[in-house]
């Protein structure tokens, strides 16, 4: 959840403020309690703002508390210039919140303050209602979560392992643009570091991890493309990435993989799947976004989505459209976190549905492909793409579906059955999606998080391109 600052704005006349101070505090108490109950960390101003000096000092207190979102609270009529002074002391996102009360004109105060902010071009959001309303608290939470997600991007570092894969322009972004728009630095690291470090990785951990995978997943050794030695090489690549992430303080990463590693070393499927997972053979951990093919905009989308939900984020090719069923096969070599197999907090439940198959002919170096079928459920799908150099968020609602075993297998057999799959029904007609979507990769998180993504895009200054059936 997010860290939310609350500042109540009052009337500047002493005799008026003295008569309404208790009402303001009671209303703020209710608001703070409801936000805390919703899981947010609430930082309250030391007093309601009833003077120009307090507008600045209280706002500076809240700014110093490093909040994600500041709520300027209007329970009563409030002098608008107090809002202007407070806004000048706060760099982060602002949300103006008024009550709806015929006796105390908080709405009038919010409108006067909001209009003044409009005049100077200061972006803000406005909400109104009773703090006891669950819908209002949820709406504040949407904006706070979006603000926290955007703030988490700034000052972060992306580790780009390798360069552009197979001429894929959509996988490469302008580092200056990333720094200017998102506050993200890019650290360039050669793929040789994975090869070198994988060979030096602890042999005991590699063997332990292999045995853990053999116990919990189904491993299909064939003596050629997949052997215990090749699986341990892939595990060594995961350990190498884990070490690089720690040494270079990388917040999210991408691995080129093709063609050098996939032809001459091993695929990165195991490394990418378990970096994105909330666990590995050592126990629970935080998911680390790692995009295959060093897809920078894919990784950026995934990192934003992860900050919103805290869950792993799906990465996939838009592989095939089954027109007779109006479903899409989202499939990419090994990239899906195994968590998506059942979306369970128990790794064993997820891994029971995972098969490690020998890699297909595309990847002569061999290794395991991490196969499973994503569990059904509502999904938010999208991706940050660029049109004429400008970023846009292409966003839609959808759902993952599964069928009987025979149908599932028949559908997977039409593409590459050894790879992980998600059968997706999108809230967009195929002709619209294929005409407008700006990449071959797409990303997904469980649930409907479109409102939070919209709010994050507003904060980032990124255009929204929503797909619907309407």
N, C-alpha and C positions, 0 to 999 in steps of 0.2 A: 504494500500500500504506500501512500504518499505522505509527505510531511507538509502540512497545511498551516499557514499563518492566518490568524483572524484579527482584524482591526475594526472596531466599531466606531463609526463616525457620528458625531453629535452636532447639536446646535451650538453656535458660538456665543450666545447670550448667557451670561452666568445664571440669571434668574430662571431662564428656561431649562438650561442643562441641569440645574439643581433639582428641578421637578421631574425630570425624565431619566436621570442617571440609573436609578434602580431598575426601571423598566428595560433599559438598554442592557444592563448587566444580566438580568434574568433571561432575556431573549438570547443573549450570547452564550449563557450557561447551557441553555437547551441545545443550541446549535453545536457547541463544542462537544457536548455529551453524545449527541447523535453521530457526529463525525468520528469520535473515538470508538463508539460501539461498532461502527462500520470498518474498523481496523486501521484508521489513519492516525498518524502522530500529529496532534494539534498543538500549535504554539500560539498563545494568546497575547495580544498587546497588554501592556501593564495597566492601561486605563483607556476608557473611551476618549476619543479625540474631540476636545472642546475648545482648543486654541491652536493658533498657527504653530506655536513652538512644539506642542504635543504632536501635531501632525507629522512633523519631521522626526522628532526623537523616537516616537513609538514605531514609526515606519523603519527607522534605522535599527531598532531592536529586532524587529521581525526579519529584516534583511540579514542581519548578523547571525540569525539562527539557521540560515541556509535552508529556507523552506523551498519547496517545489512550486507552490502556488500560494498567492496571497489573496484572501477573501476580504474585501472591503464591505463591511456589514452595515446596512442602513435599516435600523429599526424605527427611526424617527426622521423628521426633516433634518438635514445636515447641510452645513455651509459647504458649498461646492469647492471653494478654494482649499479647504482642508484635504480633499481628495487629490487635488492637483499637487499640493506640497508632499503628501504621502507618496504619490506615484513617482515624483521626482527623486525620492530616496530609495526606490525599489526598482531593481533592474529586471526582475523576473516577471512571469505572467500574473495578470490581475483578473480577478473575478468579482464583479459587483453584484451584491446580493441584497435584495430588499424583502421586507415583510409585505404581506397583503392585509392591511388593517385600515378600516375607515376612520379610526380615531387618530392614529399616529401615521403621518404621511411619509413613511419610509420610501415608498415608490417615487414620490416627488423628488426626494433627495437623491435617489439613485439616478433618475432621469436627468436631473440637473448636473450631477457629477459626470455621468456618462457623456452627455452632450459636450461638456467642457473638455473631456479627454478626446472626443472626436475632433474637436477644433484644432488640437495640436497633433493629431495623428497618432495618439497613443492607443495601441491595440488593447482590447479588453473583451471579456465575455460578461453577459448579464443574465442573471437568474432571479427568480422571485418565488415566494411561497412561504409556507409554515415550516420551520425547522423540524417539526414532528412528522413531516411527510417523507416516507421512505423514497418516493420518486425524486424529491428534491435532493435528498442526501446522495442518492445514486448518481444524479446528474452532476453534482459537485465532485463526486468521486471520479467520474469519467474525465473531467477536465484536470483534476489533480493527478490522476494516473498518467494522462497524456503528458502533462508538464514534467512529471518525474522521468518518463521515458525519454523525452527530448533532452532534459538536463543530463541524463546519463550518457547520451551520445557525446556531448561536448567534453573535450579533454581526453577522449578515449583514443586508443591506438589500434589500427587494423594491421595485422600481419599478413602480407601478401607473399605467399611462398611460390615462387616461380612467376612467369609472365603471362602473356595472353595465350590462351589455349586454342589451338587449331583455328586461328584466325577469327575468334569469336569477339567481335567488337562490343557487343552488349555486356561482356564480362569485364570490361576495362573502363574505369572512370577517371576523371580529371582530379588529381590530388589537390590542386589549388581550389577547385570548386568544392571539394569535400571540406577543406579547411574553412573556407568562407561561409558555406551554408550550414554545415553540421558541426564544425569545430573538431573534426577528426583528423588525426595524423596517420600516415601510411608508412609502415616500416617494410622495406623490401628485403626479402631473405631468399637465398638461392635454395633450390630443391636438394642440392648436394648435402645440405645440412641434415635433411631427413635420412638420406642414405648413410651418411657418416655416423650419425648418432644412433640410428637403428641397429647398426652392427655392434656398437659399444654398449647398448642397453643391457640392463641386468638380466643375465640368463635365467636366474631363478624366477624373476617376475614374469618373464616371457613364458616359461614353462607352466607356472602357476595359472597364468591367464588362459593359456591354451587349454589346460585341463578344466578350468572353470567353464569355458565355452563348450567343451565336449560334454560336460555334465548337464548344462542348462539348455543349450541349443542342439540342433541336429546337424552334425558336421558330415558332409559327403566327400570324404577323401577319394581321389581317383588315382593317386600315385603319379600324376603328371602336373596338371594345372593347380591342384590343391593337395598339398602334403603337410604334415606337421611342421616341417621346416619353413615352408612358405607362409603358413599361418603365423608362426612365431616371427617371421620377418615383418608381417603386417602389424602384429602386436608391437614389435620394436619401433615401427613407424609411429604408432600412437604414443609410445613412451617418448620418442624423439620430439613429437609435437608438444607433448605436455611439458617437456623441459624447455623448449623454445618459448612457449607461452609464459612460463615462469621467469626465465632469464630476461626476456625482452619486455615483460609486463604488457603482453598483448591482450586486449579486451575481446577481440574476435578475429577470425582468421579465414583464409581461403588457400587451398592447395591446387596448383595447376594440374599436376598428375599426368595428363596426356600431352604429348605422346611419350616423353622420356621415361617416366616411372612405370607407366603401364606396359611399355615395350621391353624395358631392360632391368626392372627392379621388382615391383609388385604394385598392385592397385592399392589405392588409399581408402578402399571401402570400409575396412574395419576401423581405421583411425577416424574417419569422418563420422561414421555412425556413432561410435562411443564418445567422441568429443561432444557431439550434440545431445547425448543421453544424460539423464540425471543420475547416473550410476556407472560404475565399471566393476572389475573384479576386486577392487579394493573397498567397495562400498558406495554409499551415497556421495554425490558431489553436485556442484552446480553445472547445468548445461553450459557448454562453451560453443558458441556459434562458429561453425567451420563450414564454408561453402566449397563444394567441389568445383573444379575448373577455375579456381581462384576468382569466382564471380563476385566482383566488388559490389555491384548494386544488389545482387542477390543476398550477399552477406549483410549489407546495410539494412535491407528490408527485414531480414531475419533478426538482426540485433534489435531493431525497433520493436518488432513483434514480441521478441522475448522479454524486453523490458516491460511491455504491457501486460503479459500473462504470467511470466516466470516459468513457462513451460518450454520444452523443446519446440522447435519450429521445423515444419516439413520443407524440404527442398526437392523439387522434382522437375523433370522435363514434362512438357505437355506432349506426351508421346503419341496418343491415338484417340480418335473420337469414334465411339461406337454409335453410329447414327440410329440404328434400330432400337437402341435403349436410351438414347440421349444422355450418355455418360462419357466421361473422359477417363482415359488411363493415364494417371500421373505416375511416371516411372523413370528412375534414373539409377545408374549403377551404384548400389550400395549406400546412397546418401541418406536415406531415411533413418532417423534415429529409431532404434529398436523399441523405444517407448511407444511408438505409434502402433505396434502390433496389437496391444490390448489397452494402452494408455493406463496402465496399472502402476501403483506405487511399489508393487512387488516385482523386482526384476525377473524373478523366476517365471512369473505369469506371462510376462512379455516374451521372454526368451524361449518359452515352450512353443511358441508359434514361429520361431525364427529358424531358418535353414541357412547353413553356410555351404553354398554350391561352388564348384570350380568355375572360375571365370570363363567367359565366352571368348570367341575367336578375335574379338576386337582388341583383347588385352593379352598378347602372347607371353608377357612376364608371369601371368597367373596370379594366384591368390584366391581368397574367398570373396564371393559376392554375398552380401548380407541380405537375404531374401525374407520378406514377409508380406502380408497383405494388411493394409491399414484398417483398424477397427472402425465401425460405422459411427456417425455422429455429425452434428452441425459444425460447420467450419467457416471461418473467415479466411478468404483467399485474396492474394494480391501481390503486388510488386512495385517497387520504385523503378520507373523507366524514364528515359529522356526523349523528348521530342524537340528537335532543333536546339539542342543543348540545354533545355530547361527541364527540371525534374517534375514528374507527376506521379501520383500514387494511383495505380490502376487497381481498383478494389471491388470485391463482390462477395456475396454470401453464397454458400453452397453446402453440400453435405457429402460425406463419404458413405458409400454403400457396400455391403457384401451380400452374397447370394449363397445358394447351396454349393457344396464343395465341387461338384461336377461343373457347374456354371463358372465358378470362380476360376478354376483351372483352365477351362476352355478359353475364357477371356484373356487370361495371362499368357496362354500359349500363342496367342495371335501376335504378341510382340516379343519380349524377351522374358521367359518365365523365371530365369535364374535371378532376376533383379527384383527389388521391392516395388510394390504396386499400391496405388490408392485409386479406387474407382470413385470418381467425383461427379456429382450432379451440380452444375453451376447455375446460378441465377442469371444466366445470360444466354441468348440464342447462339448457336455455334457460328452462324454467319457474322454476327456482331463481334464475338470474341476473336475469331480468326482475322477479321478485318482490322481490329484496333489494337490487340494486345501487342506490347512492344518488346517481347523477348521470348525465348524458348523455355526459360525457367520460370516457375511459379512457386509460391510459398503459402503455407497454411498454418493456422492455429485453431484449437478447438473453441467452439462457441461463437457467438455473435459479438464481435468487438469493433464493429464498424464505427460506432459513435466515438470511441476512444481514438481510433485511427484518424477519423476526421479532425478531431480536436488537435491531435499531434501534427497533422499536416498544416493546420491553420497556424500553429506556433512556429513551424519550420518555414512557412511561406511557400509550401509545396502545393501545386494545383492538384485537385481531386478529380479523378476520372472514374466514375462509378459505373459498373455494369449492372443492369437490371433487365427483367423481362417485360417491364412496362413500356 
